């Protein structure tokens, strides 16, 4: 696994019940996975040589974060290594501009967007009225858990602009934020967890709490499930995929973004479901039967920082 953070730690706990040995690449043995595993290789998963050296003797390589060196993963894949999710899928998803263009090309509903190179380009677009308030700026690379996101509601927020290559999206008039986790194995079997409803901390732009099952209509639920199936099929991806949606005030479902890994919208599955998202991730990349994703009981998860 590239990464030894909290997701790696929780995956290690699940792997131990299945008799699977995991190795981790990250910058310190003191990171969360290192507290319960001795198999921590110190290195940088963004560094080409570190990833090559780490992966060359392993049976299968996976990730806990998108911001990894995909060039190294592509090289290892060409050398016959099994890597799930596939490097080309990770490369597409971690570049938010490519991710948004993918939705547009595949006619997957998402908010309107444009691409800009830096803050000066964005300010020029505002000045020439090619871009109107309010809008959301997202860094095309390395955004994570609210980092790399700026909400620009008026000229008073312009100082918040990041001078990085960006996706600029229309600010959606949100009624609810929703998420669904789906997985696919090499045999083509897919499984989804029940739809969750998320409440975000506005100042931090990250999850505050979620409830499951969501309170939306069956029509909205079916739409989210259908879109999730379409996305993982169009990507031809093996592994677990978390999909975040906006439900706007008119009842329209829009894809916000996706993550090709276990996700904080699925942590409640450890206690609330027959099998957890970490179990589903391992089953999908090992081409096992995907098991049962049903809820045992309704749940609420609080995100404590």
Secondary structure, DSSP 4 states (H G I P E B T S, - for coil): -B--SHHHHHHHHHHHHHT----EEES-TTSGGGGT-S-EEES-TT-HHHHHHHHTT-SEE-BSSS-S-HHHHHHHHHTT-EESS-HHHHHHHHSHHHHHHHHHHTT--B--EEEESSHHHHHHHHHTTSS-SSEEEEESSS-BTTBTEEEE-SGGGGGG--SS-EEEEE---EEEEEEEEEEE-TT--EEEPPPEEEEEETTTTEEEEEEES----HHHHHHHHHHHHHHHHHHT--EEEEEEEEEETTS-EEEEEEESS--GGGTTHHHHBSS-HHHHHHHHHTT-------BSS-EEEE---
